[in-house]
Amino acid sequence: MDGEVEYIVTLDFSAELYGELLSMLPAEVADYIRDSLGRAPFRADIGGKVLLTCSGYLDEVTKGAYEEFVPIRVSTIEDVQFDPSVSLTPYIKTV
């Protein structure tokens, strides 16, 4: 739509925090994420079912193939939950 901007969040984890995140998830979910992020394209579509509470900071501007972005570098993980009832739906702006 004209004049609207879409955003996506990119979270970057150290190897240690990535391992911590995976250890807090059910084994089959952790395995799926590990396998999906282990080969290109590097994405794991889990439909928003992982609820993550974390702290981080804005990192340096990164140039991707089609855009520039600023990842959030995760510094601490407070809580991780897997909720299979969560369902992502398109955001619809109401006026």
Short mmCIF file of the C-alpha atoms (twelve columns), coordinates in Angstrom:
data_MODEL
# 
_entry.id   MODEL 
# 
loop_
_atom_site.group_PDB 
_atom_site.id 
_atom_site.type_symbol 
_atom_site.label_atom_id 
_atom_site.label_alt_id 
_atom_site.label_comp_id 
_atom_site.label_asym_id 
_atom_site.label_seq_id 
_atom_site.Cartn_x 
_atom_site.Cartn_y 
_atom_site.Cartn_z 
_atom_site.pdbx_PDB_model_num 
ATOM 1  C CA . MET A 1  0.000  0.000   0.000  1 
ATOM 2  C CA . ASP A 2  1.233  3.496   -0.757 1 
ATOM 3  C CA . GLY A 3  2.930  5.301   2.099  1 
ATOM 4  C CA . GLU A 4  3.117  2.257   4.386  1 
ATOM 5  C CA . VAL A 5  6.360  0.721   5.525  1 
ATOM 6  C CA . GLU A 6  6.799  -2.886  6.606  1 
ATOM 7  C CA . TYR A 7  9.410  -3.889  9.149  1 
ATOM 8  C CA . ILE A 8  11.035 -7.105  10.247 1 
ATOM 9  C CA . VAL A 9  13.178 -7.693  13.315 1 
ATOM 10 C CA . THR A 10 16.520 -9.458  13.045 1 
ATOM 11 C CA . LEU A 11 17.984 -10.876 16.242 1 
ATOM 12 C CA . ASP A 12 21.650 -11.878 16.330 1 
ATOM 13 C CA . PHE A 13 22.802 -14.317 19.022 1 
ATOM 14 C CA . SER A 14 26.275 -15.326 20.126 1 
ATOM 15 C CA . ALA A 15 26.902 -19.078 19.862 1 
ATOM 16 C CA . GLU A 16 26.521 -19.313 23.652 1 
ATOM 17 C CA . LEU A 17 23.148 -17.510 23.745 1 
ATOM 18 C CA . TYR A 18 21.925 -19.432 20.686 1 
ATOM 19 C CA . GLY A 19 22.663 -22.666 22.545 1 
ATOM 20 C CA . GLU A 20 20.911 -21.318 25.638 1 
ATOM 21 C CA . LEU A 21 17.847 -20.414 23.560 1 
ATOM 22 C CA . LEU A 22 17.673 -23.854 21.958 1 
ATOM 23 C CA . SER A 23 18.128 -25.595 25.317 1 
ATOM 24 C CA . MET A 24 14.994 -23.876 26.625 1 
ATOM 25 C CA . LEU A 25 12.779 -25.207 23.807 1 
ATOM 26 C CA . PRO A 26 11.221 -28.631 23.260 1 
ATOM 27 C CA . ALA A 27 13.748 -30.922 21.533 1 
ATOM 28 C CA . GLU A 28 11.789 -31.232 18.274 1 
ATOM 29 C CA . VAL A 29 11.460 -27.441 17.979 1 
ATOM 30 C CA . ALA A 30 15.144 -26.897 18.781 1 
ATOM 31 C CA . ASP A 31 16.123 -29.550 16.217 1 
ATOM 32 C CA . TYR A 32 13.964 -27.915 13.535 1 
ATOM 33 C CA . ILE A 33 15.485 -24.486 14.206 1 
ATOM 34 C CA . ARG A 34 19.037 -25.874 14.302 1 
ATOM 35 C CA . ASP A 35 18.523 -27.789 11.037 1 
ATOM 36 C CA . SER A 36 16.814 -24.847 9.286  1 
ATOM 37 C CA . LEU A 37 19.503 -22.348 10.248 1 
ATOM 38 C CA . GLY A 38 22.247 -24.778 9.291  1 
ATOM 39 C CA . ARG A 39 21.654 -24.432 5.548  1 
ATOM 40 C CA . ALA A 40 20.733 -21.717 3.070  1 
ATOM 41 C CA . PRO A 41 18.363 -19.999 2.980  1 
ATOM 42 C CA . PHE A 42 18.984 -19.337 6.665  1 
ATOM 43 C CA . ARG A 43 15.457 -19.086 8.026  1 
ATOM 44 C CA . ALA A 44 13.262 -21.054 10.361 1 
ATOM 45 C CA . ASP A 45 9.556  -20.461 9.879  1 
ATOM 46 C CA . ILE A 46 7.914  -21.509 13.121 1 
ATOM 47 C CA . GLY A 47 4.921  -19.226 12.808 1 
ATOM 48 C CA . GLY A 48 5.753  -17.022 15.792 1 
ATOM 49 C CA . LYS A 49 5.282  -19.836 18.261 1 
ATOM 50 C CA . VAL A 50 8.473  -19.081 20.224 1 
ATOM 51 C CA . LEU A 51 7.921  -16.304 22.728 1 
ATOM 52 C CA . LEU A 52 11.231 -14.716 23.675 1 
ATOM 53 C CA . THR A 53 11.964 -12.151 26.353 1 
ATOM 54 C CA . CYS A 54 15.449 -10.766 25.853 1 
ATOM 55 C CA . SER A 55 17.626 -7.680  26.074 1 
ATOM 56 C CA . GLY A 56 19.935 -6.395  23.387 1 
ATOM 57 C CA . TYR A 57 21.302 -3.404  21.544 1 
ATOM 58 C CA . LEU A 58 21.289 -2.085  18.001 1 
ATOM 59 C CA . ASP A 59 24.339 -3.325  16.126 1 
ATOM 60 C CA . GLU A 60 26.036 -1.873  13.040 1 
ATOM 61 C CA . VAL A 61 24.249 -1.322  9.732  1 
ATOM 62 C CA . THR A 62 24.486 -4.520  7.687  1 
ATOM 63 C CA . LYS A 63 24.145 -4.637  3.905  1 
ATOM 64 C CA . GLY A 64 22.049 -7.535  2.692  1 
ATOM 65 C CA . ALA A 65 21.475 -8.642  -0.882 1 
ATOM 66 C CA . TYR A 66 18.426 -6.387  -1.256 1 
ATOM 67 C CA . GLU A 67 18.497 -3.956  1.651  1 
ATOM 68 C CA . GLU A 68 20.400 -2.513  4.564  1 
ATOM 69 C CA . PHE A 69 19.337 -3.437  8.074  1 
ATOM 70 C CA . VAL A 70 20.365 -2.994  11.680 1 
ATOM 71 C CA . PRO A 71 20.241 -6.251  13.638 1 
ATOM 72 C CA . ILE A 72 19.504 -6.372  17.326 1 
ATOM 73 C CA . ARG A 73 22.429 -8.082  19.081 1 
ATOM 74 C CA . VAL A 74 20.913 -10.135 21.914 1 
ATOM 75 C CA . SER A 75 22.884 -9.766  25.148 1 
ATOM 76 C CA . THR A 76 20.671 -11.634 27.632 1 
ATOM 77 C CA . ILE A 77 17.796 -14.085 27.474 1 
ATOM 78 C CA . GLU A 78 15.231 -13.690 30.234 1 
ATOM 79 C CA . ASP A 79 12.643 -16.260 29.190 1 
ATOM 80 C CA . VAL A 80 11.775 -18.567 26.298 1 
ATOM 81 C CA . GLN A 81 8.453  -20.312 25.825 1 
ATOM 82 C CA . PHE A 82 7.065  -22.434 23.026 1 
ATOM 83 C CA . ASP A 83 3.338  -21.899 22.554 1 
ATOM 84 C CA . PRO A 84 1.790  -23.959 19.730 1 
ATOM 85 C CA . SER A 85 -1.477 -22.016 20.060 1 
ATOM 86 C CA . VAL A 86 0.123  -18.786 18.790 1 
ATOM 87 C CA . SER A 87 -0.878 -17.944 15.246 1 
ATOM 88 C CA . LEU A 88 0.607  -15.136 13.189 1 
ATOM 89 C CA . THR A 89 -1.925 -13.099 11.286 1 
ATOM 90 C CA . PRO A 90 -1.459 -10.165 8.921  1 
ATOM 91 C CA . TYR A 91 -1.422 -6.796  10.607 1 
ATOM 92 C CA . ILE A 92 -4.420 -4.782  9.496  1 
ATOM 93 C CA . LYS A 93 -4.280 -1.071  10.163 1 
ATOM 94 C CA . THR A 94 -7.596 0.422   11.164 1 
ATOM 95 C CA . VAL A 95 -8.275 4.102   10.824 1 
# 
